[in-house]
């Protein structure tokens, strides 16, 4: 039995890898996949972590195991840390299979009885199998495959409205706690302004730098904020992104700066992607 991975990037077959060609694979040594050049299969894609996953043989089976990546492994819309591969199974790494930026891996087995001269025919069959998912992730057919830019724009707008509403209610509650005992006057009104600013800042910065990489609104809308390499934001970068929104007022917060980014995304080096 021979084990083959077809690697699909942005709707096109990028590489076909025969796992058995790696020394030690059949004795249990893992084949690593990631953006780092030292990985056995190096994929220079921002949504792929430096060391994203590893494929290894466990007895008669082959498994793909997450290596602590940001975007994990996605199979049929669910996130897994370890998946036992079966013939024809398609695994998305770095996002969902409906996202045109996602790298898709298709696992294929070939019978041990096949002769060496049949290898090219098998590879061609593997390519044809992978072509079946092309309409789902081909950038030419994004309208059929994944949320369109228009749809993503609506979800960003709805996320903004939800987050704004939550922040306002938090501010009202906090201001009420201060105003009831002290009233509004003198230095209290300046304290209220600072509190309102702090609530908005901490709500966005803590949420977008947190484990989910998103605020409540973005989580509901299935969005998250990452840096240009597809990695989790630091609290400082999330704070810079929030402060930069003051400049985005002049562009009406329109995401028109390439890859559907707003001005504050460009300044902070961030982007909003599908979960």
Secondary structure, DSSP 4 states (H G I P E B T S, - for coil): -EEEEEEEETTEEEEEEEGGGSTTGGGT--EEEESSTTSSEE---TTS-TT-EEEEEETTEEEEEE-S-SS-EEETTEEESEEE--TT-EEEESS-TTSTT-EEEEEEEE-TT--GGGHHHHHHHHHHHHHTTHHHH-GGGHHHHS--HHHHHHHHHHHHHHHHHHHHHHHHHHHHHHHHHH-S-TTHHHHHHHHHHHHHHHHHHHHHTSTTSS-HHHHHTTEEEEETTS-PPPHHHHHHHHHHHHHHGGGTT---SSTT--HHHHHHTEEEEE-
